[in-house]
Amino acid sequence: MENERRNDRLLHALGLCAKARRLVVGTPMICEALRGKSKPYLVIAAGDNAANTQKKLADKCAFYRVPLVEIPMEGETLGNAVGKHTKVAAVAITDEQLCRLVEQTIEQD
C-alpha cells in the first residue's frame, strides 16, 4: 500500500512535467536532447526496458553527465502517466524546478 502511494506521487509529478511541456519522451528524442544545447536535468527509465535500450540510455547519460534513474515500473504505466497511450522506455525532465520535485519524490522512496 505504501509503495503504491509512493509510485502514484512519482507518476503525478511526471504528469505535471508533461503538462508543463518540460518532458522529453522516448529514447531517440532523449538522445537528441542530450546532444543539444539545453540538456535534460534527469532521465527516468522504465524497469522493463530491453537490455540494449537500457545500455544505450546509461551510456549516453554517463557521457553527457546527466543522472539516470531506473524506476520499478512498466513502460506502459510510465506512458500513461505522461499522457501517451503506448509503452514509453524513458522520459527526460528539462526544467530544473520540476526536476527537484521529481528527485524529492524519488528520494522519499
Residue pairs with C-beta under 8 A, 6 or more apart in sequence:
6 105
6 108
6 109
7 73
9 105
9 108
10 71
10 102
10 105
10 106
10 109
11 73
11 77
11 78
11 81
12 81
13 98
13 101
13 102
13 105
14 23
14 44
14 78
14 81
14 82
14 91
14 102
15 81
15 82
15 83
16 98
16 101
17 23
17 82
17 91
17 93
17 95
17 98
17 102
18 25
18 81
18 82
18 83
18 91
19 83
20 95
20 98
22 93
22 94
22 95
22 98
23 82
23 91
23 92
23 93
23 94
24 30
24 33
24 40
24 91
24 92
24 94
25 82
25 84
25 88
25 91
26 88
26 89
26 90
27 53
27 56
27 57
27 89
27 90
29 92
30 40
30 43
30 57
30 60
30 90
30 91
30 92
31 56
31 60
33 39
33 40
33 92
33 94
34 40
34 60
34 61
34 63
34 64
34 66
34 92
35 64
38 94
39 64
39 66
40 66
40 92
40 93
40 94
41 66
41 67
41 93
41 94
41 95
41 96
41 99
42 66
42 67
42 68
42 69
42 92
42 93
42 99
42 102
42 103
43 57
43 61
43 66
43 67
43 68
43 69
43 90
43 91
43 92
43 93
44 68
44 69
44 70
44 71
44 78
44 90
44 91
44 92
44 93
44 102
45 53
45 54
45 57
45 68
45 69
45 70
45 71
45 89
45 90
46 70
46 71
46 73
46 74
46 75
46 77
46 78
46 87
46 88
46 89
46 90
47 70
47 71
47 72
47 73
47 74
48 74
48 75
49 57
49 70
49 75
49 89
49 90
53 89
53 90
54 70
57 68
57 89
57 90
58 68
60 66
61 67
61 68
62 68
66 92
69 106
71 78
71 106
74 87
75 87
75 88
75 89
76 86
76 87
76 88
78 87
78 88
78 90
78 91
79 85
79 86
79 87
79 88
82 88
82 91
93 99
93 102
